Amino acid sequence: MNTAASPYPTTIKRYLEQLRHALEGSDPALVQDALYDAEDYLRSEMGENPGKSEAEIIAMVAGSYGAPDEVADIYRDTEAKVQTALRPPAPRWTTPWGKFFGVAADSRSYGALFYMLLAIVPGIFYFTWMAVGMSLSLGLSVLIIGIPVIILYFGIVRVLSLAEGRLVEAMLGVRMPRRPMYANRDDRLMAKIKGLFTDPRIWSTHVYFLLMLPLGIAYFTIFVTLIALVVSFIGLPLAAWTGFATGDLTRDSWSLLHIQLLGVDAIAGSATLLLLLVIGVLLMFGTLHLARGIGHLHGLLAKHLLVAPAR
């Protein structure tokens, strides 16, 4: 590895380049966190020792913080331990039916289901923010005040991207960055402003925010409909058999039953009610499977559009 030949770089920029190289092949979210932590630590040391050069600072902290390849190994080991601790227990069921019903014991299923129901809220917020922010930025771009407005807008987009990533990781279980995206602090102001417009991750974040509104509406519609069907299919038979729904039930279990539930009249046979109950139970587990599957795909979409590539 190239970093072994030069474990003590002479500049912070070079240190971060070697750290990125040492983390090659790791999760992009992990790389982003490691780069941010390393730069923040080294910059803090420089602030506490204003008379020292970058090379002296790096040599001074090399023993405590480590060379780039050592830091990379520490991050990989820590990440493996954290992911092992956070990973849900392996399913104990190996049969197809066991796997089908075992979804109820997977916490990721419920996290994904809640995300599907709540995604419409951030979707509306992201769309509104982009509409207002882009309108103000373009409208004021001809004035001197337009520059700070544009910088503020892009800065908040990055903050929202980080917040969305934390929500995705917490509810969908997909590893997302826990630190902001690394930016070279040695760049001049104009270079940083140019970087805002040329950073592909900024524009892919805009694409993600635009997609969140239609996706949030679709998720909400699909899963509210499924939940309503599950409650209806399971609730109607239970209400009829427990007496919550008024009606006349003869001893013949296959006879027709006139039911009045919440002001709605229905006529169904007991066999039909039993069939509805079975369908409702199967649909409930199927809804959890669908939520987990869509949640996994949405997590991959978020990772692709919100996380900077490791290279």
Residue, then its C-alpha position, 0 to 999 in steps of 0.5 A: m500500500n502506498t500509505a505504508a511508504s509514507p505514513y506521515p504526510t506533510t500536509i492535511k490534504r495529503y493525509l486525507e488523500q492517503l486516508r481515502h486511498a487506505l479506505e478504498g473498497s469500504d462503504p462510501a458513508l464510512v469513508q465520508d465519516a472518516l475523512y470528516d473526523a480526521e480533518d476536524y481533529l487535525r484542524s483542531e490541533m492546528g488551532e491549539n498550536p498556531g505556531k506549528s506547521e501542518a507537517e509538525i502537527i501531523a507528526m505530533v499526533a501520529g502516535s495518538y491518532g495514527a497514520p492514515d493506514e492505521v486510522a483506516d484499519i481502526y474505522r473498518d474494525t469499529e464499523a464491523k463491530v457496530q454493524t454486527a451489534l446493530r444487525p437483527p438476529a438471524p431468523r430461526w425459521t428456514t421453511p418458506w412458511g416460517k420465513f413468511f410469518g417470521v417477518a413479524a419478528d424483524s424490527r426492520s419491517y416495522g421501521a420500513l412500514f413507518y417510513m412508508l407512512l411518514a415519507i410524504v411529510p419530508g417529501i412535501f417539506y423538501f419540495t417546498w424548500m426547493a421551490v422557495g429556495m430556487s426561486l429566491s436564488l434565481g430571483l436574487s442572482v442578479l443582485i449582490i445579495g443573491i450570492p449569500v442567499i445561494i450559499l445559504y440555500f445549498g448549505i441547508v440542502r446539505v444539512l437536510s441531506l445529512a438529516e434524511g440520511r440519519l432518518v433512512e439509517a434509523m428506519l431502513g437500516v441502510r448505512m448512511p453518513r453520520r458526518p457532513m461531506y468533507a470539503n477542503r477548507d484550504d480553498r478560497l471563498m470563490a473556489k468553495i462557491k464554485g464547488l457548490f455548483t460543480d459538486p455532483r452530490i448537490w444536484s443528485t440530492h436535488v433529484y432525491f428531494l424531487l423524487m421524495l414527493p411522488l414516492g412519499i405520496a405513492y408509499f402513503t397511498i399503497f400502505v394506507t390502503l393495505i392497512a385499511l384492508v387488513v383492518s377490515f378483513i380481520g376486524l369484521p369477522l372478529a367484530a361479528w363473532t365477539g358481538f361488537a357488530t349487531g346481527d342475527l347468527t343461527r346455529d348453522s355456522w354456514s348460514l348468512l349473517h346480517i351484520q351492522l357495524l359502525g352504521v354499515d350493513a353487510i350480509a355474509g356467511s360465517a364461512t365467508l367471514l372465516l375466509l376474510l379473516v385468513i386473507g386479512v392475516l396473510l395480507m398483514f404479513g404480506t404488507l410487512h414483507l412489501a414494506r421491508g422490500i420497498g424500504h430496502l430499495h429506497g435505502l439503496l436509492a438514498k445511498h446512491l443519491l445522497v452519499a458521495p462516492a468513495r473515490 
